[in-house]
Every structure is written in C-alpha cells, then in structure tokens.
Amino acid sequence: MHAFQVFSLTTAALSGILIQNSFAEEKPHQLDEMVVEATPAGKKESPSLTVPTVKDSRADLEKTPGGVEVVDAERYLTGRASTVADTFALSAGVFAQPRFGSDEARLSIRGSGLQRTFHGRGIRLLQDGVPLNLADGGFDFQALDPLSASYINVWRGGNALAYGSSTLGGAIDYITHTGLTSPGYSARLEAGSFGYFRARLAGGFSEGSRDLYFSLSQASQDGFRDHSAQNNQRLFANFGWKIADNIETRLYLTSVFTDSELPGNLTKAQLETDPEQAGLTQIIGDQKRDFQLFRLASKTTVTNGNTSLDFIGAWTYKDLDHPIFQVVDQRSNDGLLGLTLTNTDELFGREQRFRAGVMFTRGETDAANYLNVGGDRGALVQKNDQIATNLEAFVESQLELGAGFTGILGAAASHNERENRRVFGPTPPNSSYDRSYDDFAPKVGLRWDANEEKSIQVYANVSGSYEPPSFSESGTAVVATEAQDALTYEIGTRGTHRFARWDLSLYHADIENELLTIQIPPGGGATGTINANDTIHQGVELAGEIDLLGAAWEENPAHRLVFRSAWTYGSYRFDNDPIYGDNYIAGLPKHLIRGELTWENDCGWYAGPTFEWVPSDAFIDHANTFSADSYALLGFKLGRRVDEGISWFIEGKNLTDERYAATTGVIEDANGSDQAQFLPGDGRGVYAGIEVKW
C-alpha cells in the first residue's frame, strides 16, 4: 500500500510543480458547480477529479460513434441486486446469465468468450478506469459488487478503444461511490428464496480536501440446486485527497473472501425431471471454487486547462483453491502501471478530443494441480510457473467536421508475452512454452448529431480488435497458440424524442483464429481450446423505453407508465469451415429479450411485471445436433425508492416456475444425443429488500 501512495504522491507532486499556477481562471467555474449542486457542509468545494459524475460520464460516452451505455445503479437497485443478470437485465448487447443463480456467470458482448461459463474473458473489466483483469486477460465475477457502484459504463466492442481496451467484447467500468457523492451512512438487506441473504453497510465522509468511502457486504445462499451454496464477504473502500485545485489522488482497497460450491451440468432429461439435483461427480469430489483476493490501486488526476493526465497503478493478489477434476491451486501476483492523456483544446477553430495512453501489466502465478480426494488435496500431479506480460498503447482523436458531423480516428497497439514453465510432472509437448504476440488494431468512425442538444445521433465505425490466449486456454488438452483478431463494422443511432428513448446498434465482425474452449467427447471429459478458422459474429442491439402516458422525458409528471426492453440478437457462425461449414457456434441463443412495464410516480413508488424471453433454441454443440429449448419467464416487482430515508422492494422471479436452461456448456459434436451440458435456471423465487440512508 505504501508503494502505491509513494507512486501517486510523487507523480502528483512532480506534475504540480510544472503547472501549479495555471488554474486561477477556473475558480469561477468551480464556484458555479458548488452553487448548482448545493454542496452540503463537510463536502468538498469542487467535484472529484478522479471520479466523474454520472452526468459527465454520459456526456463523454455519447461522443462515441458506437454502442455505449451508462447503467445508473438506481435502475437495478429497484429489485434484487445480486447476479450480473440482475445488473444488466435492461442492457442491450450484454448477454449475462448466472450458472446456477450465482456470481459465476456467462458474460458476453458481441459473442466475446461465448463458450466460457466461468472466469470471464474477452471483456476488459475496470473500476474507475483501472483494469480489474489479471495480466493474462481473465477476470473473476466475485471481484465485483454492484452495491458498491454508483453507475456502470459499458462500451460494446471496439468502442472501448479510447479507454484502453482492444478486445472483441469491449469494456465495462464500475464507477464507485465516494465520500463526496454518498455522504453519510446506508444499510441494505436483501433476503429471499433458496436461503438467499445479502447485507451491505456503507459510509461516506469528507473533510476539507479529503474524503473516504467504504462498502462492507456479506452474501450467502443455499442455492436452488443441491451443492450450490455460496458465502462471500467483500470490502470496497477508496480514499481521495485533493492535493491542489488541479491534482487529486484516490487510493482503492478491495478485499474478497468467496466460497462457492459447484453443482455441475445436467442432461436435458435430468433438468426436466429434477432441475434441483447436482451432478454425482461434483458431490463425490466436493467440487467448488474458493478464493481470496486483495487489491490495492491508485489513480492520480492532474489537470491543466483543457488537458488532463491520469496516472494509475494497481497490485492484485489472488489465492485460488478450486477442486474440480483435480484440485487446482493457484497463487498469483499481478501489477500494472498506466498513463492516459486527454486534451479538448479546439483545433483549427473546431471542437476536438484527443486521448492517448500506455499501460504495462505483469502477472506471476504459481499453478499446481493435485489429485482430488473428496475435495481435499491428494498427491501433487503437476506444477507450473506462469508469467504474463503486456505492453499496450492507444490513441484516438475526434474532430468536429461541420454540419453536425464528427470524425474519429484511432488505433491500439499491443505486445503480449505468455510464458509457462513445467517444474513438476509429465512434460508432453506444450507443457512448457514461451510465446509472444504483437498486434495493431485501427479504428475509424463518424458521428452525426441531428441537433445542437445532441438528443438524436447517428453513427458508424470500423474497428479492429485483438486478444491473445490466456493461460486457461493455452494449458488445455488442445492448445490454441494464435491470438484472436477481428474487424467489426457497426452502424447505429441513439436519442430521445418526446416520450421515447432508444439505443440501436447493428454490427458485423469478421474474426480470425477465434478462441473456442470446448469439452471433447467421448463423455465430455477433456477440455481444450482451439483456434477456429474464419468465423462471423453479427447482430442487433436494441434498448428502448417509452412512457405510455405520453409525458416527455424532459418533464417531471406525477405519474408515468413506462415500458422498457432490451433485445440482443446475435448470429455467431463458422465461415466455410472445413469441419463445421457455416454452422452456428454453440454457446449462446440467437435472441435474448428482457423488459418491464412499470408504473412510477414522483414520490418514488413503482410496480409492474418483468419478463425474460429466449424465443429460439440454443445449440450445445458446434455440429448443431442438440440444443437447449426456448423459454419465457415472468416476474413482478413493487416498492419505493427515495434519496433519503427508507427504500424497499418485493420481487418475484420466474413466477410460473419454468424449468429451463439458463445457459449451457459447449462440446464439438453431441451426435444428436442428450449430454450433461445443461445448467438449470432458478425456479420460482420471492425476494425482498430494505435500504436505509441516514
């Protein structure tokens, strides 16, 4: 922790020496901000430099010529806020399904990591602009807590390039509360079916130039299925220090203790007969995924007129105990350093924004496998030393062209190294390797603002993406040795007109060497990752909300009747593959539709039905011989949400008690027969919550 403080304070002090007298002209602007926001006693006299407001983030994201979204936490806090499906229920383009009502999930954007139902990949995950991914690209869902976030920024696909991500799926940034934005205390309790319980205590404080925020939570559940209990404790805290009017440092602390039992996959027949059962192998081997994670991070922002510099640093320690077919035991240390520059000075008398950045990450992992003896370690099978190193740089420039048009040019360059050294155990080919990858991903885009308020926009872009294999891909029975490359074409529109809001994107991605992790028959026993030949991902992302009572969104009526919905359509196919031809890539359904019809009033009351609809089957194998069935779910929620005092909710999920597969595993060829690849969704459940702010 002290090392990051020294890094942050040193960089801030050096920057302050260079620009210490350059901000006198900005003081009237700061005074205006204070008056508009009615700054309460004890709160800073100026907004945070390191953590933008939701309004500022929304304005910034709307400059992007592609699919983006700001998810205000108030949207998902009206019901149970547990899984990523709860968080992104109304986010078009974000496919989020829990494996068994848990943190572990399948999270995919535009088909990124579409075959993965665990340990996410293909998306850059961030907290306040500082990456949470480990150096090899993977991330853990348990390292997230939606209750600690003020809002969440989502960049779909190549639209995240200006924020340091060149992955196919884009980036998701959890923006935290601070002692400035959330002064005082709050407590929230959620409880419900299947032994579900979640409690969170948070507090925010500020005095003078310093502020502090913490969120401490406990979550547990028995689970809908046998052998699916969870128990998690999480601490998220940040401390901000405004060293000068133009310099602010914020330190972040994350501590996670998480235990999760794994119930395994079922056949479709087992799901239809008894979806609550667990796999026999999982029970005998007491399969689970437990880990501890500690993270220290730092962000220092220095501004000078229309130029800002962000210095970031982080260190993450993770200790994984993971009994599955063997006991996977891993201890990893990951560090990163980065710098981003943003400038918004006019160029040739026209508005422009220039962003450029560089980041270095390195991770070292001691990875060992033991025999699984009833969930305990048996004899050592193999041991590996793993090192992942990345050097990444990006640049993007936006320039006003006139007549409402803005042009965008950008690029990202990466150098990545993956080294694995087998220090104990058998040494077949590929057991030890040292591979390096280099890539250049360009971007060009155009945005048209239909009016000065930018309330209606039309956009188009072409962007490259790139992703080297993580250790979980390169250490399997079948080894993927090439990096995944893609070129994505996108058009779309977003806007607000009277009582309607919309966000529509259409995209087409040509992919080379797509990373596909599969289970290989017979029996689906071995797991391997292949580099596919040419593949195509294309789809439609549509989200909208309409006030059926006709009130414009600029108004503040006493009552609204709002229909909200998000439709994600994805067609992911092989392209003239020598084995699979033009088959669909297994893993995701073509359609996912979620929505709600909610009555709301200006006193915070709300009530209405919710729904989830997957109208098409989803293949479990690349040969397209066996599939999960379509399904429809119905729910209902009501409650009241207020800025101060007591908020509460009651929510029913899957009220018709539908038996369905929330998601599935993936194999090469099921030969038209039932396979143990189905992960049942939760049955009928009722949840309630209360939140108090004081």
C-alpha positions, 0 to 999 in steps of 0.5 A: 500500500505504501508503494502505491501512495509513494507512486501517486504522491510523487507523480502528483507532486512532480506534475504540480510543480510544472503547472501549479499556477495555471488554474486561477481562471477556473475558480469561477467555474468551480464556484458555479458547480458548488452553487448548482449542486448545493454542496452540503457542509463537510463536502468538498468545494469542487467535484472529484477529479478522479471520479466523474459524475454520472452526468459527465460520464454520459456526456463523454460516452455519447461522443462515441460513434458506437454502442455505449451505455451508462447503467445508473445503479438506481435502475437495478437497485429497484429489485434484487441486486445480486447476479450480473443478470440482475445488473444488466437485465435492461442492457442491450448487447450484454448477454449475462446469465448466472450458472446456477443463480450465482456470481459465476456467470456467462458474460458476453458482448458481441459473442466475446468468450461465448463458450466460457461459463466461468472466469470471464474473458474477452471483456476488459473489466475496470473500476474507475478506469483501472483494469480489474483483469489479471495480466493474462486477460481473465477476470473473476465475477466475485471481484465485483459488487454492484452495491458498491457502484454508483453507475456502470459504463459499458462500451460494446466492442471496439468502442472501448478503444479510447479507454484502453481496451482492444478486445472483441467484447469491449469494456465495462467500468464500475464507477464507485461511490465516494465520500463526496457523492454518498455522504453519510451512512446506508444499510441494505438487506436483501433476503429471499428464496433458496436461503438467499441473504445479502447485507451491505453497510456503507459510509461516506465522509469528507473533510476539507480536501479529503474524503473516504468511502467504504462498502462492507457486504456479506452474501450467502445462499443455499442455492436452488440446486443441491451443492450450490451454496455460496458465502462471500464477504467483500470490502470496497473502500477508496480514499481521495485527497485533493492535493491542489485545485488541479491534482487529486489522488484516490487510493482503492482497497478491495478485499474478497473472501468467496466460497462457492460450491459447484453443482455441475451440468445436467442432461436435458432429461435430468433438468426436466425431471429434477432441475434441483439435483447436482451432478454425482461427480461434483458431490463425490469430489466436493467440487467448488471454487474458493478464493481470496483476493486483495487489491490495492490501486491508485489513480492520480488526476492532474489537470491543466486547462483543457488537458488532463493526465491520469496516472494509475497503478494497481497490485492484485493478489489472488489465492485460488483453491478450486477442486474440480477434476483435480484440485487446482491451486493457484497463487498469483501476483499481478501489477500494472502501471498506466498513463492516459492523456486527454486534451479538448483544446479546439483545433483549427477553430473546431471542437476536438478530443484527443486521448492517448495512453500506455499501460504495462501489466505483469502477472506471476502465478504459481499453478499446481494441480493435485489429485482430488480426494473428496475435495481435499488435496491428494498427491501433487500431479503437476506444477507450473510457473506462469508469467504474463506480460503486456505492453499496450498503447492507444490513441484516438482523436475526434474532430468536429467536421461541420454540419453536425458531423464528427470524425474519429480516428484511432488505433491500439497497439499491443505486445503480449508475452505468455510464458509457462514453465513445467517444474513438476510432472509429465512434460508432453509437448506444450507443457512448457512454452514461451510465446509472444504476440504483437498486434495493431488494431485501427479504428475509424468512425463518424458521428452525426448529431441531428441537433445542437442538444445532441438528443438524436445521433447517428453513427458508424465505425470500423474497428479492429480488435485483438486478444491473445490466449490466456493461460486457461486456454493455452494449458488445455488438452488442445492448445490454441497458440494464435491470438484472436483478431477481428474487424467489426463494422457497426452502424447505429443511432441513439436519442430521445424524442418526446416520450421515447428513448432508444439505443440501436446498434447493428454490427458485423465482425469478421474474426480470425483464429477465434478462441473456442474452449470446448469439452471433447467427447467421448463423455465430455471429459477433456477440455481444450481450446482451439483456434477456429478458422474464419468465423462471423459474429453479427447482430442487433442491439436494441434498448428502448423505453417509452412512457405510455402516458405520453409525458416527455422525458424532459418533464417531471409528471406525477405519474408515468407508465413506462415500458422498457426492453432490451433485445440482443440478437446475435448470429455467431457462425463458422465461415466455410469451415472445413469441419463445421461449414457455416454452422452456428457456434454453440454457446449462446441463443440467437435472441435474448429479450428482457423488459418491464412495464412499470408504473412510477410516480414522483414520490418514488413508488413503482410496480409492474411485471418483468419478463425474460424471453429466449424465443429460439433454441440454443445449440450445445454443440458446434455440429448443431445436433442438440440444443437447449429449448426456448423459454419465457419467464415472468416476474413482478416487482413493487416498492419505493425508492427515495434519496433519503430515508427508507427504500424497499422492494418485493420481487418475484422471479420466474413466477410460473416456475419454468424449468429451463436452461439458463445457459449451457456448456459447449462440446464439438459434436453431441451426435444428436444425443442428450449430454450433461451440458445443461445448467438449470435456471432458478425456479420460482423465487420471492425476494425482498429488500430494505435500504436505509440512508441516514 
